[in-house]
Amino acid sequence: MDLNLREAILSNIASNNQEQLEATIVDAIQDGEEKMLPGLGVIFELIWNQSNEEDKQEMIDALEQGVKQATTS
């Protein structure tokens, strides 16, 4: 079976509006299920590719802080 996970995820969210996209992200994070991680990865890839260098640096800074908090708590 030849399944392109990225394409399947993009197809599932292609017609979503902003509220639906936010709900998808929030639900995936709140559920904490590992099966949602690929979808979040694809969503992050889309965000990253649409971001300028300043926004990318802000995300890296937030990620660094999040990692520190998650590993020291």
C-alpha positions as CSV (number, residue, x, y, z in Angstrom):
1,M,0.0,0.0,0.0
2,D,1.4,3.4,-1.0
3,L,0.0,6.0,1.4
4,N,1.3,9.5,1.4
5,L,0.5,10.7,4.9
6,R,1.4,14.3,4.2
7,E,-1.1,14.4,1.3
8,A,-3.8,12.7,3.4
9,I,-3.4,15.2,6.2
10,L,-3.4,18.2,3.8
11,S,-6.5,16.8,2.1
12,N,-8.3,16.5,5.5
13,I,-7.7,20.1,6.4
14,A,-7.8,21.7,2.9
15,S,-11.3,23.2,3.3
16,N,-11.0,24.1,6.9
17,N,-11.5,27.8,8.0
18,Q,-9.3,29.4,10.6
19,E,-11.6,28.3,13.5
20,Q,-11.5,24.7,12.3
21,L,-7.7,24.8,11.9
22,E,-7.3,26.2,15.4
23,A,-9.7,23.5,16.8
24,T,-7.7,20.8,15.0
25,I,-4.5,22.0,16.7
26,V,-6.0,22.5,20.1
27,D,-7.7,19.2,20.1
28,A,-4.6,17.4,19.0
29,I,-2.5,19.0,21.7
30,Q,-5.2,18.5,24.5
31,D,-5.7,14.9,23.5
32,G,-2.0,14.2,23.7
33,E,-2.4,11.1,21.5
34,E,0.8,10.2,19.7
35,K,-1.2,9.4,16.5
36,M,-1.8,13.1,16.2
37,L,1.9,14.0,16.0
38,P,2.2,13.5,12.2
39,G,-0.7,15.9,11.6
40,L,0.8,18.5,13.9
41,G,4.1,18.1,12.1
42,V,2.5,18.7,8.7
43,I,0.7,21.8,10.2
44,F,4.0,23.1,11.6
45,E,5.7,22.5,8.3
46,L,3.1,24.7,6.6
47,I,3.5,27.4,9.2
48,W,7.2,27.3,9.0
49,N,7.3,27.5,5.2
50,Q,4.9,30.6,5.3
51,S,6.9,32.4,8.0
52,N,9.6,35.1,7.5
53,E,12.9,34.9,9.3
54,E,11.7,37.0,12.2
55,D,8.7,34.8,12.8
56,K,10.9,31.7,12.5
57,Q,13.3,33.1,15.2
58,E,10.3,33.8,17.4
59,M,9.1,30.2,17.0
60,I,12.6,28.9,17.8
61,D,12.8,31.1,20.9
62,A,9.3,29.9,22.0
63,L,10.3,26.3,21.3
64,E,13.5,26.6,23.3
65,Q,11.6,28.0,26.3
66,G,9.0,25.3,26.0
67,V,11.6,22.6,26.0
68,K,13.3,24.1,29.0
69,Q,10.0,24.2,30.9
70,A,9.0,20.7,29.9
71,T,12.3,19.2,31.0
72,T,12.7,21.1,34.2
73,S,9.2,20.7,35.6
